[in-house]
Amino acid sequence: YSSNEMSRVISQLKDKETILLSVIPKLQSFEQAQETKIRMLEDAEGQKQFNFDLFTAVKNKQISFCYMIGNTYASNLSSNIFIERLIKEIRGMKPNKKIEYKGIWDERFRNDELISQYNPLGENRFLKNLPSKVGTIISDNFIAFLYTMDKPYVVEVKNKLIAEELKVYFENLWNISQK
């Protein structure tokens, strides 16, 4: 038996280190994809922050679809004006990739002015007796619940599996809803 040259041993270790370093980013991205993040935003400013974050994701083409169920009314006139402004900006953008928008609302909102703002983005449909105390937004890898009790809240859950499951639920509601 004879010992290897030290440079040969170091070379083999460096080669294995290179392989491991190239795999680490892939493993980290897999971990991040499976990770669930929950964010709770409080009061009207929290709603505005969520709406702006959603607008930014649309603007940066980070989402391919946005589905809405029920009541997404903000808690005050200022928030509604903010939503209207964001919708106008989205409509004014010239996307090279169209984002699919669909909204399902209670029948009583059929002629509502705020809901009509969404019409140029995609399609709205209506259901009778749809609960509308909590608005639901579904997108590629997150869902959000918007509601008001004492004050407005947004609960955002970033999880691809949950988003995919709620998308299937939405599609079932969509199939029974009316234009």
C-alpha positions in Angstrom: 0.0 0.0 0.0 1.0 3.5 -0.6 -0.6 6.8 0.3 -2.1 9.1 -2.3 -0.6 12.5 -2.9 -2.2 15.1 -0.8 -3.1 17.2 -3.9 -5.1 14.3 -5.3 -7.1 13.9 -2.1 -7.8 17.6 -2.0 -8.8 17.5 -5.7 -11.3 14.8 -5.1 -12.8 16.6 -2.1 -13.1 19.8 -4.1 -14.8 17.9 -6.9 -17.4 16.6 -4.4 -17.8 20.1 -2.9 -18.5 21.5 -6.4 -21.2 18.9 -6.9 -22.8 19.6 -3.5 -22.7 23.4 -4.1 -24.5 23.0 -7.4 -27.3 20.9 -5.8 -27.9 23.2 -2.8 -29.9 26.0 -4.7 -32.2 23.3 -6.2 -32.8 21.8 -2.8 -33.5 25.3 -1.3 -35.9 26.2 -4.1 -37.8 22.9 -3.4 -38.0 23.7 0.3 -39.3 27.2 -0.4 -41.9 25.9 -2.9 -43.3 23.6 -0.2 -43.1 26.2 2.6 -46.3 27.8 3.8 -46.2 31.4 4.8 -49.2 33.1 6.5 -49.5 36.8 6.7 -52.2 38.7 8.6 -52.8 42.4 7.7 -54.9 44.5 9.9 -57.1 47.6 9.3 -57.7 49.6 6.1 -54.0 50.2 5.6 -53.4 46.4 5.7 -56.1 46.0 3.0 -54.4 48.7 0.9 -51.0 47.0 1.4 -52.5 43.7 0.2 -54.2 45.3 -2.8 -50.9 47.1 -3.7 -48.9 43.8 -3.4 -51.5 42.1 -5.6 -51.2 44.9 -8.1 -47.4 44.7 -8.1 -47.6 40.9 -8.7 -49.9 41.5 -11.7 -47.7 44.3 -13.0 -44.6 42.1 -12.7 -46.3 39.2 -14.3 -45.7 37.0 -11.2 -49.2 35.5 -11.4 -51.1 34.0 -14.3 -54.7 34.1 -12.9 -56.7 35.9 -10.2 -60.0 34.5 -9.1 -62.3 36.2 -6.7 -65.3 34.9 -4.7 -67.7 36.9 -2.7 -67.3 40.2 -1.0 -64.0 42.0 -1.6 -65.4 45.4 -0.5 -62.9 47.4 1.5 -64.0 48.9 4.8 -64.2 52.5 3.7 -64.5 54.8 0.8 -60.8 55.5 0.7 -60.0 51.8 0.2 -62.6 51.5 -2.5 -61.1 54.5 -4.3 -57.7 52.9 -4.0 -59.0 49.6 -5.5 -60.6 51.5 -8.4 -57.3 53.3 -9.1 -55.4 50.0 -9.1 -57.9 48.5 -11.5 -57.6 51.4 -13.9 -53.8 51.1 -13.8 -54.1 47.4 -14.5 -56.5 48.0 -17.4 -54.0 50.6 -18.8 -51.1 48.2 -18.8 -50.1 46.5 -22.0 -49.3 43.0 -20.8 -47.4 40.7 -23.1 -48.9 37.9 -21.1 -52.6 38.2 -20.2 -53.6 37.4 -16.6 -56.9 35.5 -16.4 -59.5 37.2 -14.1 -62.8 35.6 -13.0 -65.1 36.8 -10.2 -68.0 35.2 -8.6 -70.4 37.5 -6.6 -73.7 37.3 -4.9 -76.6 38.1 -7.2 -77.4 41.3 -5.2 -74.1 42.8 -6.5 -75.0 42.3 -10.2 -75.4 46.1 -10.9 -72.8 47.3 -8.4 -70.5 50.1 -9.6 -67.3 48.6 -8.0 -68.0 45.2 -9.4 -68.4 46.7 -12.9 -64.9 48.1 -12.6 -63.6 44.5 -12.9 -65.5 43.7 -16.2 -62.7 44.8 -18.5 -60.2 42.6 -16.7 -62.2 39.4 -17.4 -65.5 37.9 -16.5 -67.9 38.2 -13.5 -70.6 35.7 -12.7 -73.2 35.6 -10.1 -74.8 33.1 -7.6 -77.9 33.5 -5.5 -77.3 33.4 -1.7 -73.6 33.4 -2.0 -72.2 34.2 1.4 -70.2 37.4 1.1 -68.9 38.2 4.6 -65.5 37.1 3.5 -63.9 37.7 0.2 -61.6 35.1 -1.2 -58.8 35.7 -3.7 -57.1 32.7 -5.4 -54.0 32.9 -7.4 -51.1 30.7 -8.6 -49.5 30.1 -5.3 -51.5 32.0 -2.7 -55.0 32.6 -1.4 -56.3 35.5 0.7 -59.3 36.0 2.8 -60.6 39.6 3.2 -63.0 40.3 6.0 -64.3 42.9 8.4 -65.3 42.3 12.0 -64.4 45.0 14.4 -61.9 46.2 11.8 -60.8 44.9 8.4 -58.3 42.0 8.1 -56.6 40.2 5.3 -55.3 36.7 5.9 -52.9 35.6 3.2 -51.7 32.0 2.8 -48.8 31.3 0.5 -49.0 27.6 -0.4 -49.3 26.1 -3.9 -51.2 23.0 -2.8 -53.9 25.1 -1.0 -54.1 27.5 -3.9 -54.6 24.6 -6.3 -57.3 23.0 -4.2 -59.2 26.3 -3.9 -58.9 26.8 -7.6 -60.7 23.5 -8.2 -63.4 24.6 -5.7 -63.7 28.0 -7.6 -64.0 26.2 -10.9 -66.9 24.1 -9.5 -68.7 27.3 -8.4 -67.9 28.9 -11.7 -69.7 26.1 -13.6 -72.9 26.6 -11.6 -72.8 30.4 -11.6 -74.7 32.6 -14.1 -73.5 35.4 -16.4 
